[in-house]
């Protein structure tokens, strides 16, 4: 549904690609305009009837919505359409479930899926009022099947969170070892399908999986890379971002995203040939702010210049700020054009970071040359001290 957002068409095209990536074949697209979602059916009864007629005519098995649906809206639509309904959040979770390869990736995806299912439990509850017995399976007096299943999901979520915390501690130990060796940590971030894995392979010769599809990479891959003038650095390829990235995934993928949060430098890879690259940059920066990584220095890597004729004519180049520090690099990872410019930029930014003056300490009113103010008594009380013991200048 078009609710007046400027990126509606791009989001719709992205939905078709997401659906294909999940393994389904889109056969029909139905759009409409509304000022706000309908509380019961999201798209309203008239548009829902039109959708049911189209699904019947095409014998469609699944109806995919390009929005997040409430549990009630999803149940109402499934009853009305007599078909399985999946929203954008569920679609992305399904793709992540198919793509996760490592143990930590699988745990993260399962946790996100359990949290999503716990709020919905969208099965046919014909047995809703039946009692459940058995050792370890008995609920409280009069407990319904729905309540028991929700409890089971909650228990599974707690176990997954425990496993995830253990894996995060292991990753933290590895990061501390790199910090002791004073090894610069660099993370690739960017919108999905911007070419991060292709760039990662071009720089490290790692042979990591790369494909022209959404979420080709879910699991973090790290490799050492030698740079003249800097020595060994660690480069990490992380999961790509997307507009309206489900909150469950951002929370569950903390273990993977920790590589980004604790990096010394981010290479923000952008598909320079995309007509919505500015919106994609904004979406990535929004997620970085959500995971407390917005303050990490960035080099914006404008990738795929070979697919943009106007950029290809200008060739690989480095853009700098008023202090001469590299801020953007234009290159083509697939063609290998501009990789030396990126390496040079990384070295220059790393040297700038090492030589920049430390940030000033936070202001402490007790160190003011004018002496303590009247409200310093309250400050001392909060610190557990007697204001009368303070030595005045």
N, C-alpha and C positions, 0 to 999 in steps of 0.2 A: 504494500500500500504506500502511496505517495502522500506523506504528511508535510510536504513542503520543503524537504531538505534538498540542498543544491546538488548533492552527490547521488541522487536517487538512481539514475540510469547506470552509473558505474557500480553501485552496490548491487543492482539487479544482474548485471553481467557477471559480477563476482559470485553471486549465488549460483548461476548456471555452472560456473567452473567448480565451485564447491560440490555441487550435486554430482557432477561427472567424476570428480576426484573420489567421492564416497562410493562410486560404483553403480550409480543409477543413471538412466538416460532421460533427460528432460524432453517431454513431448508437447508441452503447452505452457505458455506464460499468461497469467491473468493479472492485470493491474487495475488499480482504481485510486481515487483520491478521497481522502477524509481529513477533517480537521483534527480528529482524535480517534483512538481505537474504540470500538464498541466493547463494552464491559463483558458481554456474554460471548459473542462470536468473533470479536476483533474486527472483522471486515463488514459486519452488519448482515442482517438476514437476507436482503436482496442480493448482495454480492455473493453470499454463501450459497444461495440457490443457484446462481449462475455458475459458481464453481462446481457444485455437485453435478449439474447437467453436463459440463465439459468433461469432468472426470468419468462420468458414466459413458459418454460417447467415445472417449479414448480408452476406456477400460484401464484407467490409471490405478496403480497399486498404492502409491504414496503421494501425499500432498505436502509440499515443503513451503514453509513460510519464511520470508526474508526478515523476520523480526523475532524477538523473544516473546513467547506466549506465556501467559500465566497458566498454572495447572488447570484452573477451571475453564479457561478459554480452550485449551488443548482438548480436554475431555468433551466439552460441548461440541467442538468442531468434529471430533471423531464420531460422536453419536449422530450428528447431523449429516456428515458426508459418508458415513459407513466405510471409512477408510482410515488407515494409519496416518496420523498427522505428526510432522516433525518440524520444530522451529529451528532458527539459525543456530542457537546454542547447542541443541541436540545434534544437529548436522556436523558441527565442528568437533564436538566430542566424539562422534562416530569416526570421523577421519583420524583423529588423534589415536583412538583405540586401534585402528588398523595399522598405523605407522609406527607406534612405539616398539622399539627393539630391545633396548637395554632394560635391566631390572628396575633401575630408578625411573626410567620413562614409563614403564608399565604400571608401577606403583602410583605414580603421579596421575596418570590417566584414569586408573581405576578409582582413585580417591575422588577425582572430579566427577566421574560418572555416578558414583554412589551418592555424593552430595546432591547431584541433580535429580537422581531417581527418588531420593528420600522425600523430596517436596512434591512428588507427583504420584508415584506408584500407579502408573497408568495401565494396569492389567484389568481384565474383566473380573469384577469382584462378585461373581455369582455365589461364592462361598463365604461372603463377608461376615455372616453372623455365626459361622461354625466354630466350635471350640477346638483348640489344638492341645493335645496331650503328649505325654512322653517325658522321660527324664531330661532335664535341662531345657525343655521346650514348653513348659507350662507357663502361661501368663497369669496375671492376677485374675481375681473373680470376674467373670463376665467379659474378659478381654476378647476383642474381636481379632480376626485374622489380619486385618489392615494394621492394627496397632502392633501386633506381633511382628509382622514383616518390617514395619518402620523401626522397631527395636533392633531387629537383626541388621538392618542397614546401618543404624547408628553404631552398633558394636563393630561392624566391619570397618566403618570410617575411623573409629578410634584406633583399631589395629593398624590400619594403613598409615595413619598419622604418626604412630609410634615407629613404624618401619621407616617412614620418610625422615623423621627426626634423626634416626640412627645414620641414614645415608648422608644427611646434611652434615653431621659431625665428621664423617669420613672425608667429605669434600673439604670441610673447613681445615682438617689436618693437612691435607694436600696443599691448600692455599698458603697455610702458615709456613710449610716447608719451602715453597717458592719465595715467600717474602723473606725468609732468612737468607736465601741465596741472592736477594736483591734482584730478582728477575722481573722485568717489566711484564705486566699482564695486559693483554689486548683482547677485547671481545668484539666480534662482528655482530651488529644488530641491524635490524631493518624490517621492512614490510615483507611478507611472504612472497616468494618468487622474484625477489629483487636481484638475485644472483650471488647471495652470500656464500653458498657452498662452492660455486664455481670460482669465486675469488679466493676462497680458502684453499682450494686445490691448486690454483695458479701460484699462490704464494708459498705453500708448504710442500707441494707434490704429494699430498696425503692420500689422494685417491678416494676421498669421502664421497658418498652417494650424492649426486646432483642431478636434478631433472627439471624440466620446464613444467612444473606443477606446484600447486599450493601445498605447503607443509611437507616438502620433501625431507626436511631435517627436523627431527624432534629431539634427539639426544645430543647433548653437548659433546663435541669432539675437540680435543686440544692437542696441539703439536708445537714443538720447539722450532724456532726460525732464527737464523743468524742474519744480522744486519750490520753492514760495515759502519763503524763509528759508534755502535751501540752494543754489539755482542748478541748473546742469546736472549730471545724474548719468547713468551708463550702466547700463541694465538688460539683463540677459542671460537668455534662456530656454534651459534645457539639457535633456538627455535625462532621462526619468523613470527611477526605480529600481523594483525589484521584488524580492520575496523570492527567495532563492537565485539572485541575479544571477550568471551565469557568470563565472568568474575571467578567462577569455579576453577577455570584453568589458570588464571593469574595466581590465585591462591595456592593451588595444588602444585604448580610448576616452580615454586620458590627454590627448590633444590637446583633445578636447571638454571633459573634466572639468577641465582647467587653468583654465578661466574660473571654475569654482567654487573651486578651490584658491587662486587669487589674488584673490578677491573681498574687499572690505572688509566686506560685510554679506550675509548669506543670508536670503532670504525662504523659509522652509520651509512649502510649501503642503500642507495636509492636507484630505482629503475628510471634513468634519465629519459627514456623513451616514452614513459607513461604520461598520459594527458592529465592524470590526477596525482602526479608525484608530490605536489605541495600538500594535498590532503593526506597522502600516505605518510609524509614526514611528520605532519601534525599528529597522526594517530600513533606513530612510534614514540614520539616525544611524550605523548599522554601516558602511554604504558610505562615508559621510563620514569616518569614522575610518580606513578602509582607504586612502583617498586623501589622508590627512593634512589634512583640512579640518574636523576636529571642533572646533578651537579658534577658528574664525571666529564672531563674534557672529551670533545668529539672532533673527529675529522669526518666531514661528509664526503662520501665516495659516490660520485655520480657515475654509475655503471651503465653499461649497454649503450655507449655513445655510437657504436656501430649500427644501432637500430634507429638512430635519430640523425637524419642527413645534415641538419644544420649544425649539430654538435660534432659530427664526424669531420666536417670541413675544417673546424677549428682545431681538431686533434686533441691529444692528451695535454693537459696543462694543470698548473697549480694556482689556486686563488689564495691570497693572503689577506690578513687583517692589517690595521694601521701600524701594528708593531712588527709586521713582516712574518708573523706566525702563520703557517698553512692552515686554512680552514676548509677548503674544498679541493678535491682532486677529481678530474674528469678522465675516465679510462674505459676500457673494454676488457673485462676479465676473460671472456671467451676468446677474444683475438690476441690477448696478451699485450695489448697496447696500453701504455701508461703505468705499468707495474713498477718500473724504476722510479717514476715520479711519486708514487704512493710510498715506496720504501724510503725515499728521501724525506718525504713529509713526516713519516713516523719518527725518523731519527731527529728531525728538527724540533718536533713537538715534544719528544721525550727530553731533549736537552733543555728546552724552554721550561718544562715542568721542573726539572732538577735545579735550575738556576733562579726560578722566580722567588721573590721574597715571601716569607711566611705571612699568612693572613694575621691581622692584628687580633689580639686577645679580646674577649668580651669585656665590656666596661664593668668595673667593680666600683660601686659608689664609695666604698671604704677607702679607696686609693685616691680619691679626688683631692687636688691641692687645696680646695676650699674647706676641707674637713668634712666630717659626717653631717648629714642633714637631719632634720627633725624626724623624718620617717625612717631613719636608720635603726631606731629602737625596735621597730617592728621587724626589720630585716634580721637583727640579732636574735630576737625571740624565736623567729623561724629556724635559725641555725642552732638553737639550743643554748645560747649564751645569755649572760646577765648584762643588760645594757649599761649598768653602772660600772662594769669592769672595763669598759672601753677607755682607752687612752686617747684624749683629745689633743690635737695639735694646736 
